[in-house]
Amino acid sequence: MKTKWVVVVLVMALVLAALRTAGDLSYWKRYVATLGGQDAAQAAASVLPRLLVAGAPQQPVRASAEAELVAPEALEAARAEAQRSGVRALLVHRHGHRLLAHFEAGVTGSDEVVGGELAAVPFVLAIGVLADARRVEMEAAVEVARDAAGDAAIGNPWSAQARERLGLGAPPAMLLQDAEASVAETLSQRVWQPLHASDAWLWGRDDTALRVDCCMVAKLDDWMRVGDVLLGQGSLHGERIVSPDWIRRVLEAGPDGQRRAVWLGGERTWTGDEPPAARDALWFDLGRDLRLWLVPRRGLAIMVWADAATDTTLPNIILRGLLDQAPPVSGADRLDELVPGH
């Protein structure tokens, strides 16, 4: 019996030693998160060390369902379904205006979560500012955005590729061009404060060791703002962050005409009894339990925080409650130009 326990201890020691050759406990937590093993809130808590991206917060801009041409009974049906199915949070915006906010007990729009597939957007918008001002070449800026590849396969956790993807390093040189101050302050001034978002955090120690393409932590309400500015072709409530042309370039059209973010690779899936009820719907997973649905031609953003966040039931209830087709966004080009052929 004693020999058996000695063998067990030795095996465990060898396993721990092998794991340690790849990275420490925080490294393995990040690796598990990339495999979908953490929810959005758990992943946010593990983002350490952090750098502050200062905000200039304002309350979400609200509107009535009637003002945004959404049937009130559709929003109530969505709320009832969210309550029935145990959804943690359901947020609905149209043209940047909040129409519905449903939270289960203990959850608010101020809860902090990682950005997941949205985490690179502030960085992508920041280099878009440079491209719009012609301080960098447009094609070069698009390639830098494409290289963010937030969902690139990690593969073997002991590989150099995995260590690069899961570790800190120098930010892209383009972001530092004409930088206002530090990287975090530059993102704050170019993007986060104009969005009137609350304080957020990058994963990093300083300008030589940080990440701008993943792991950003922000409030639920503020990730909705990020979705709204994509829908608004670079503008939100009259504040222009980047040009419509930049948004078209980084949400490029595939052979099927469907828009896809250049910083993401591979198809993401939906679940449920039927596909999304809008052909131009796209979505971003912030964690295994949190998805932001965007419908560009309808100016519609729907965030679902639930175990079944990929289910199309809630988005489809709201889509079928729209009382119009595809109205233009005020102060911008028509959103149907964002998705040619639709």
HELIX and SHEET records of a PDB file:
HELIX    1   1 LYS A    2  ALA A   22  1                                  21    
HELIX    2   2 LEU A   25  THR A   34  1                                  10    
HELIX    3   3 ALA A   40  ALA A   45  1                                   6    
HELIX    4   4 PRO A   72  SER A   85  1                                  14    
HELIX    5   5 GLY A  116  LEU A  118  5                                   3    
HELIX    6   6 VAL A  121  ASP A  132  1                                  12    
HELIX    7   7 MET A  138  ARG A  146  1                                   9    
HELIX    8   8 ALA A  160  ARG A  165  1                                   6    
HELIX    9   9 ALA A  173  LEU A  176  1                                   4    
HELIX   10  10 VAL A  183  LEU A  187  1                                   5    
HELIX   11  11 SER A  188  TRP A  192  3                                   5    
HELIX   12  12 LEU A  220  LEU A  231  1                                  12    
HELIX   13  13 PRO A  244  VAL A  250  1                                   7    
HELIX   14  14 PRO A  296  ARG A  298  5                                   3    
HELIX   15  15 THR A  313  LEU A  319  1                                   7    
HELIX   16  16 LEU A  335  LEU A  338  5                                   4    
SHEET    1   A 3 ARG A  50  VAL A  53  0                                        
SHEET    2   A 3 ALA A 200  ASP A 206 -1                                        
SHEET    3   A 3 ALA A 209  ARG A 211 -1                                        
SHEET    1   B 5 HIS A  97  PHE A 103  0                                        
SHEET    2   B 5 ALA A  89  ARG A  94 -1                                        
SHEET    3   B 5 LEU A 300  TRP A 305 -1                                        
SHEET    4   B 5 LEU A 290  VAL A 295 -1                                        
SHEET    5   B 5 LEU A 282  GLY A 287 -1                                        
SHEET    1   C 2 GLU A 112  VAL A 114  0                                        
SHEET    2   C 2 VAL A 217  LYS A 219 -1                                        
SHEET    1   D 2 SER A 235  LEU A 236  0                                        
SHEET    2   D 2 GLU A 239  ARG A 240 -1                                        
SHEET    1   E 2 LEU A 251  ALA A 253  0                                        
SHEET    2   E 2 ARG A 259  ALA A 261 -1                                        
END                                                                             
